[in-house]
């Protein structure tokens, strides 16, 4: 049995839904992508939650301002994010993150134009929220608390938690989109999200063995532990790996470098909406909000899960 197979985490339940979002009853884990019946609009709008999160984190980190100042119409009246602030970034990374932020504005606009939108959900991108997440990832309370806005290294480690999950979501949803226009949009979004994730991972890989001050942990340690936590929260096996891995998890089982996370055939991992919600809520439960979305994500798919609790 491979390491990937051995670490698949079983779940002992399956959800039964109602109305047009139908979740079939069955056995074992709630990891089946066929569990959800939703139309193209539902699936694209679900992705809007993650695009808004990334837009706010990147724009505020680079510029100290978010959608409400850059493109207020795209927030559609939703509440401002909690704890957004400008980060202390080096000039190169600040330039990159600014570009990413503007790219996310385009992503939000494109989804709203194609599928319609909803008010921006309440987002928590505060230092405290990231500190809680990193404490869980490393397995103990970091002192002083982790602050993603303190320096470039910490900001990139916090950014490591975002585009990759969106990338997984697009890989998972594209096969279920019916309309060619929807598939083209999702594929175009996937291409840029994957590029953003690769740039972030490359910068972290270059710093892999550097200590993240003042902690006795390297950049690679943080990426491995964040990925492990996301696998545990997602509950559907290994779909996430740090920037340094054992060779049996590397490309063709021959590399310990892992600049681009991929499956045994070097293909991108896919995640279902329920897996993604478990991760971004940091609760391991698609019906229990928290994490980046203290009041839950928006759109029919996400709100449907909230009604199941």
N, C-alpha and C positions, 0 to 999 in steps of 0.2 A: 504494500500500500504506500502511495506517495505521501509526502508531508502535506500536500494540499488536500488529498482525500481524507487523511487521518484527522484533519482539523475542521472538517465540516461539522457545524454545530446543529444537532437536531432540535426541532421544536415540536411540542406535543399538541399543537392546536391548529385549526383551520377556521377561518372566519366565514360566516354566512351573511351576505349582504342583501339589500333590497333595491327596488326600483331599477333604473337603467344601469346602475353600477352594481353588477351582480358578482358576488364572490362565491364560488362553488365550495361546497363542503367536501372534505376528503380526508387524507391521512397524512401523517408526518408533518414536516415543517411548512410554514406559510412562505415558501420560496418560489412557488410556481408562477411564472410570468402570465400564465393564462387565467389566473385567479380573478383578474380585473377585466370587466367589460366596459370600455369607455370609448368615446368617439375622439376624433382628432383634436377637436377643440379642447376637450378635457385634458388630454395628454400634453398638449403644448402649453396650456395654462398652468398645469402642474409645474412645468419647467420654469415658468415665470417667477415662482417663489425663489428658486436658487439664483436666477439671474439678478433679481432685485437685491438679494443678500450680497452677492459679489460686487454689484455696482456700488452699494453703500460702503462696503469695507474698503474697496480700492480707491474710490473717489475721496472719501474722507481721509484715508491713510496718506494719500499723495497730496491732496489739496486742502484738506480741512473743511470741505463742504461736499454735500451729496446731491441726490436727485432734486431735493427741494430748491436748490439754487441753480443746478445745471440744467435740468429739464423737469420742472415741477409738475407739468401736466402728466408725466408718466407715473407719478406716485398715486394718481387718481384719488387724492384725499386721504390716503392712509397715514397713520401716525408716524412721526419721525423716529428713526432708530435710537435705541438706548445706547448711550456711552460712546457714540462715534467721535473720533478725534483724529487730528493730524499726527502722523508718526514721525519719529526721528530717523529718517532714511538717508542713506548715502546718495549722492547725486545720480548715479547710474540706476539704482533700483527705484528711486523716486520717479525717474523718467519712465521706466518700464511699467510701474504700477499706475502712473497717470494714464498711460496708453491703455492698459487693461481696463481702467475705470471707464474711459470713454467708449471702449469696445462694448462694455456691459450696457451702457446707455443705448447703443445701437441694437443690442440683443433684446432689451426690454421693449424698445419701440417696435422692432420687427415682429415679436410675438403678439403684441397688442394689435398691430395692424392685421395680422393674419387670423388670430383666434379670439380677439377681444381680451380685455383685461379685467382686473379687479383691484380694489384699494390695496396698496402695499401693506402686507401684514406687519404687525409689530415685530421688529427685529432687535435682537440683543447682541450687539457687537462691542460690549463693554469689556474693559480689562478684567473685571470680576468674572464675567462669563467665561472668558478664555482661561483665566486662572483656574476656575473649577474644572474645565475640560482637561487642561494639562495635568492637574493633580490626579485626575482619574486615570489618565493615560500612563503616567509614570508610576502610579501606585502609592504615592505618598504626598503629603502637603509640601509644596515648594515654598521655601523661605529665602528671600521675599517672594510674594506672589508673582507668578508669571505675568508680564505686561507686554502685549504684542506691539504696543506703540513706543516702547522704550528704545528700540534700536532695530537695525536692518535684519539681523539674524532672527530675532524673535518675531518680527513682522512676517518674514517669509515662512517661518514655522507655522504661524497661525494661518497664513494664506494657504499653506499645504492642505488645510482641512476643507477647502472649498471647491475650486474648479474640477478636481478629480471626481468628486461626487456627482457634479453636473454631467461630466463626461460619461460616467457609468450610466446615468439616467438616460442620456440620449442613445447610447448603444442599446439599452434595454427597450426603449420605446419605439425606435424607428421601424422595426419589423411589424409593429402593430398599427402603424399609420396607414390609412387607406388612400388618402388623396396625394397625388404627385406633388402638389404645391407644398403640402405639409411635410412630406418626406424630404423635399429639397431644402426647406427651411431648417428642419432638424439636422440634416447632414451638414449644412453650412455652419450652424451653431456648434455642432460637435467638433468640426475642424478647428475652430478658434479656441474652444474650451480645452481641447487636447493640447493645442499649442501653448496656451497659458500654463497648463499644468506641467508641460515639459520644461518650460523656461524656469518655473519655480523649482522643480526638482533638480534641474541642472545647477542652479545657483546653490541649492542645499548640498548637492553632491560635491561641489567644489569645496564646501566647508565641512564635509562629512565628519572629519576627525577633530574638528575644532571644538573646544568646550563652549557650552552656552553659559556664559557667566551670569550669576555667580554660582551656578549649579555644577555638580560633579557629573555632568552628563554631556555627551557630544551631540552634535546635530544629528548624526546617524541614530543615536540612541532615541532621540525624540521622534524621528520619523518612524522608526520601527514600532515604538510604543503607541504612537497615534494610530498607525495602521492596524495594529493588533486590537486596539479599542474599537475601531470602526468595524472590524470583522466581527467582534463580539456583539456589538450593538446591532449590526445588520442581520446576524443570526443565520447566514446562508453560506458559510464557508469562507475560504480565503479569496478575497477579491481586492485586496489592498496589501501593498508591501512597501517597506521603507526603501531608502536609497542604497542601502548595503544589505545584502541577503546571503544566506548560505548558497553555495553553488547549485545545490539541487533545486533552488527556486529561481536561479538566474536563467538567462537566455540559453536554450538548449542544454541546460544543466552545466554550463561551462563558465559562467561569469558570476562574480560576487557584486559587481556593479549593477545597479538597478535604476538607472536614470529614468527609464520609462517602465512603469509597472504593467505587466501583461501576464496572460495565462501560459500554460505549458507550450502552446504553439505560438506564443508572442502575439496573441490577439487581445484586444481590449476586453476587459470584464464588463458585464452588464448587470445592472441592478434594477429591481422593480420599484415602483413608487412606495410600497410598504417598507422595503428595506431602507430606502432613502430617508423616509420619515423617522424610522427608528434611530438613524444615525444623527440627523440634524436636530431632532428633539433631544438627543443624548439620553433617551429614556429606554431604548430597546423596545419601545411599544409605539406603534403607529397611531394609537388612540390616546397617547399621553403626551401633550405638548411640553416643551421645555427647551433648554439649549438655546439655539439661535432664534427659536420661534416660541416665546413664552405663552402666547395665546393661540398657537397653532398656525399652520400654513393656510393659504386661501385657495379657492377653486373647488370644483365639485369633488374631485378625488380626495383631496386632503380633508375637506369638511365632512365628507361621508364617513371617513374613518373616525373622526371625532364623535360622530353620532352613535358609533358602535359601543363606546365605552359606557 
